[in-house]
Amino acid sequence: MRFSVWELLLILVIVLVLFGGTRLRNLGSDLGSAIRGFRDSMKDGAKSETTEENPKKIEQAATQGHDTGAAVSATPDPLSKDRNKVG
């Protein structure tokens, strides 16, 4: 369903009469600042995740690489019973 130019103008006039120009301007600026804040938080979240997570993952991999024999023997495998039944 397509709207013609005249129908869109009529809707715009009705919205302006109901809400007024200042209220629509405030609504538009509030919406714009909310979108801007969301984008900034997404960028900050991705940036902090890469700077904080990568060193932690590298350290964990390094410690697990050295302690793999001790870690495997110290913790029993909870799924070993199920694997024996299947295989």
N, CA and C of each residue as an Amber inpcrd file, in Angstrom:
protein
   261
   0.8360000  -1.1640000   0.0000000   0.0000000   0.0000000   0.0000000
   0.8880000   1.2370000   0.0000000   0.7540000   2.0530000  -0.9810000
   1.5670000   3.2570000  -1.1100000   0.7260000   4.4840000  -0.7830000
   1.3860000   5.4200000  -0.1210000   0.7460000   6.6910000   0.1860000
   1.1820000   7.7150000  -0.8390000   0.2630000   8.5420000  -1.2670000
   0.6190000   9.6100000  -2.1930000   1.1740000  10.7900000  -1.3960000
   1.6840000  11.7610000  -2.1040000   2.2630000  12.9380000  -1.4680000
   1.1920000  13.6930000  -0.6870000  -0.0080000  13.7870000  -1.2280000
  -1.0790000  14.5200000  -0.5650000  -1.5010000  13.8450000   0.7340000
  -1.5230000  12.5300000   0.7470000  -1.8890000  11.8190000   1.9710000
  -0.8340000  12.0110000   3.0530000   0.4400000  11.9710000   2.6620000
   1.5210000  12.1920000   3.6200000   1.4880000  13.6120000   4.1850000
   1.1980000  14.5980000   3.3270000   1.0880000  15.9800000   3.7970000
  -0.0820000  16.1430000   4.7570000  -1.1860000  15.4930000   4.4720000
  -2.3400000  15.5630000   5.3600000  -2.0190000  14.9570000   6.7230000
  -1.3270000  13.8350000   6.7370000  -0.9080000  13.2090000   8.0030000
   0.0330000  14.1330000   8.7590000   0.9690000  14.7730000   8.0680000
   1.9040000  15.7030000   8.6920000   1.1750000  16.8860000   9.3260000
   0.1840000  17.4380000   8.6240000  -0.5950000  18.5660000   9.1550000
  -1.3670000  18.1400000  10.3980000  -1.9610000  16.9700000  10.3820000
  -2.7210000  16.4830000  11.5350000  -1.7920000  16.2940000  12.7400000
  -0.6180000  15.7290000  12.5080000   0.3440000  15.5250000  13.5950000
   0.8040000  16.8660000  14.1600000   1.0640000  17.8440000  13.2900000
   1.4720000  19.1710000  13.7540000   0.3750000  19.8470000  14.5650000
  -0.8670000  19.7050000  14.1540000  -1.9750000  20.3160000  14.8920000
  -2.1370000  19.6560000  16.2600000  -2.0230000  18.3270000  16.3040000
  -2.2210000  17.6150000  17.5640000  -1.0910000  17.8690000  18.5650000
   0.1390000  17.8010000  18.1100000   1.2700000  17.8630000  19.0280000
   1.9490000  19.2260000  19.0900000   1.9150000  19.9740000  18.0480000
   2.5830000  21.2620000  18.0370000   4.0350000  21.1350000  17.6030000
   4.5690000  22.2410000  17.1210000   5.9270000  22.2150000  16.5760000
   7.0080000  22.0480000  17.6260000   6.8520000  22.6950000  18.7780000
   7.9010000  22.6070000  19.8000000   7.9730000  21.2130000  20.4060000
   6.8240000  20.6000000  20.5930000   6.8280000  19.2530000  21.1650000
   7.4750000  18.2620000  20.1930000   7.1900000  18.3980000  18.9070000
   7.8140000  17.5180000  17.9130000   9.3110000  17.7640000  17.8260000
   9.7360000  19.0230000  17.9400000  11.1680000  19.3290000  17.8990000
  11.8690000  18.7100000  19.1020000  11.2610000  18.8220000  20.2750000
  11.8510000  18.2170000  21.4730000  11.8910000  16.6970000  21.3610000
  10.8370000  16.1360000  20.8180000  10.7880000  14.6850000  20.6420000
  11.8810000  14.2170000  19.6870000  12.0790000  14.9620000  18.6110000
  13.1240000  14.6070000  17.6500000  14.5150000  14.7090000  18.2440000
  14.7680000  15.7590000  19.0180000  16.0950000  15.9050000  19.6140000
  16.3310000  14.8410000  20.6860000  15.3030000  14.5020000  21.4500000
  15.4410000  13.4420000  22.4460000  15.7180000  12.0920000  21.7930000
  15.0240000  11.8320000  20.7080000  15.2430000  10.5790000  19.9880000
  16.6480000  10.5230000  19.4060000  17.1090000  11.6310000  18.8560000
  18.4630000  11.6790000  18.2950000  19.5320000  11.4820000  19.3480000
  19.3720000  12.1030000  20.5120000  20.3670000  11.9350000  21.5740000
  20.3430000  10.5110000  22.1310000  19.1680000   9.8890000  22.1670000
  19.0930000   8.5060000  22.6290000  19.8020000   7.5630000  21.6660000
  19.6170000   7.7850000  20.3740000  20.2910000   6.9460000  19.3750000
  21.8000000   7.1570000  19.4370000  22.2250000   8.4110000  19.5990000
  23.6510000   8.7150000  19.6930000  24.2630000   8.0590000  20.9210000
  23.5700000   8.1150000  22.0460000  24.0570000   7.4760000  23.2610000
  24.1500000   5.9670000  23.1210000  23.1780000   5.3840000  22.4400000
  23.2070000   3.9410000  22.2070000  24.3980000   3.5490000  21.3550000
  24.6540000   4.2970000  20.3000000  25.7990000   3.9990000  19.4330000
  27.1200000   4.1460000  20.1850000  27.2280000   5.1900000  20.9900000
  28.4610000   5.3930000  21.7580000  28.6810000   4.2640000  22.7560000
  27.6200000   3.8270000  23.4100000  27.7670000   2.7370000  24.3690000
  28.1260000   1.4280000  23.6750000  27.5980000   1.2180000  22.4750000
  27.9630000   0.0090000  21.7270000  29.4280000   0.0410000  21.3340000
  29.9170000   1.2150000  20.9180000  31.3360000   1.3370000  20.5670000
  32.2170000   1.1510000  21.7910000  31.8360000   1.7500000  22.9240000
  32.6160000   1.6220000  24.1460000  32.5930000   0.1880000  24.6560000
  31.4590000  -0.4650000  24.5410000  31.3630000  -1.8520000  24.9860000
  32.2400000  -2.7760000  24.1650000  32.2620000  -2.5830000  22.8720000
  33.0940000  -3.4210000  22.0090000  34.5650000  -3.1140000  22.2300000
  34.8870000  -1.8510000  22.4470000  36.2750000  -1.4620000  22.6580000
  36.7940000  -1.9930000  23.9840000  36.0200000  -1.8690000  25.0620000
  36.4700000  -2.3360000  26.3640000  36.5260000  -3.8590000  26.4070000
  35.6410000  -4.5190000  25.6770000  35.6570000  -5.9810000  25.6520000
  36.9380000  -6.4900000  25.0080000  37.3650000  -5.8770000  23.9280000
  38.5670000  -6.3450000  23.2600000  39.8070000  -6.0260000  24.0710000
  39.8440000  -4.9080000  24.7500000  41.0370000  -4.5620000  25.5170000
  41.1040000  -5.3160000  26.8330000  39.9550000  -5.6510000  27.4260000
  39.9750000  -6.3450000  28.7020000  39.9330000  -7.8590000  28.5480000
  39.2230000  -8.3630000  27.5780000  39.0260000  -9.7970000  27.4420000
  40.2450000 -10.4990000  26.8490000  40.8720000  -9.9130000  25.8590000
  41.9780000 -10.5870000  25.1990000  43.1400000 -10.8990000  26.1330000
  43.6210000  -9.9730000  26.9660000  44.7060000 -10.3550000  27.8850000
  44.2820000 -11.4230000  28.8720000  43.0320000 -11.3750000  29.3250000
  42.5650000 -12.4030000  30.2510000  42.5420000 -13.7660000  29.5690000
  42.0830000 -13.8160000  28.3310000  42.0210000 -15.0850000  27.6150000
  43.4200000 -15.6240000  27.3460000  44.3510000 -14.7360000  27.0410000
  45.7290000 -15.1670000  26.7830000  46.3480000 -15.7290000  28.0540000
  46.1190000 -15.0520000  29.1860000  46.6540000 -15.5450000  30.4480000
  46.0350000 -16.8840000  30.8240000  44.7220000 -17.0340000  30.6230000
  44.0620000 -18.2910000  30.9510000  44.5700000 -19.4210000  30.0720000
  44.7700000 -19.1440000  28.7930000  45.2690000 -20.1780000  27.8890000
  46.6820000 -20.5820000  28.2680000  47.4870000 -19.6150000  28.6730000
  48.8640000 -19.9160000  29.0580000  48.8980000 -20.7580000  30.3330000
  48.0770000 -20.4150000  31.3120000  48.0770000 -21.1910000  32.5530000
  47.4600000 -22.5650000  32.3380000  46.4740000 -22.6790000  31.4720000
  45.8800000 -23.9860000  31.2010000  46.8290000 -24.8590000  30.3950000
  47.6380000 -24.2470000  29.5560000  48.5930000 -25.0010000  28.7610000
  49.6640000 -25.6430000  29.6220000  50.0620000 -24.9620000  30.6920000
  51.0840000 -25.5040000  31.5830000  50.5060000 -26.5010000  32.5640000
  49.2660000 -26.3230000  32.9540000  48.6620000 -27.1450000  33.9890000
  47.6540000 -28.1520000  33.4300000  47.7290000 -28.5050000  32.1770000
  46.7070000 -29.3840000  31.6040000  46.7320000 -30.7650000  32.2370000
  47.8920000 -31.3080000  32.5130000  47.9630000 -32.6260000  33.1170000
  47.3970000 -32.6420000  34.5180000  47.7010000 -31.6380000  35.3040000
  47.2050000 -31.5660000  36.6790000  45.7150000 -31.2790000  36.6980000
  45.2440000 -30.4590000  35.7870000  43.8300000 -30.0970000  35.7820000
  42.9670000 -31.2840000  35.3850000  43.4360000 -32.0860000  34.4530000
  42.6410000 -33.2170000  33.9950000  42.5680000 -34.2860000  35.0690000
  43.6640000 -34.5590000  35.7370000  43.6530000 -35.6110000  36.7390000
  42.9620000 -35.1680000  38.0170000  42.9670000 -33.8720000  38.3130000
  42.3750000 -33.3770000  39.5470000  40.8480000 -33.3090000  39.4570000
  40.3140000 -33.0250000  38.2910000  38.8580000 -32.8990000  38.1620000
  38.3100000 -34.0730000  37.3810000  37.3780000 -34.8170000  37.9500000
  36.7940000 -35.9490000  37.2150000  35.8500000 -35.4490000  36.1250000
  35.7270000 -36.2350000  35.0910000  34.8530000 -35.8890000  33.9820000
  33.4300000 -36.3280000  34.3200000  32.4960000 -35.3870000  34.4600000
  31.1280000 -35.7730000  34.8430000  30.3870000 -36.5200000  33.7410000
  30.8350000 -36.4260000  32.5160000  30.1550000 -37.0960000  31.4130000
  30.7900000 -38.4310000  31.0400000  31.7890000 -38.8800000  31.7810000
  32.4650000 -40.1170000  31.4100000  31.5300000 -41.3260000  31.4860000
  30.6110000 -41.3360000  32.4410000  29.6620000 -42.4580000  32.5490000
  28.7520000 -42.5020000  31.3270000  28.2840000 -41.3270000  30.8830000
  27.4090000 -41.2760000  29.7290000  28.1540000 -41.6580000  28.4490000
  29.4050000 -41.2870000  28.3310000  30.1850000 -41.6350000  27.1520000
  30.4280000 -43.1390000  27.0700000  30.6150000 -43.7630000  28.2160000
  30.8290000 -45.2020000  28.2320000  29.5630000 -45.9500000  27.8210000
  28.3990000 -45.4130000  28.1810000  27.1410000 -46.0700000  27.8160000
  26.9000000 -46.0000000  26.3120000  27.2290000 -44.8420000  25.7080000
  26.9850000 -44.6450000  24.2820000  27.9590000 -45.4670000  23.4610000
  29.2190000 -45.4530000  23.8120000  30.2640000 -46.0600000  22.9960000
  30.4870000 -47.4540000  23.2390000
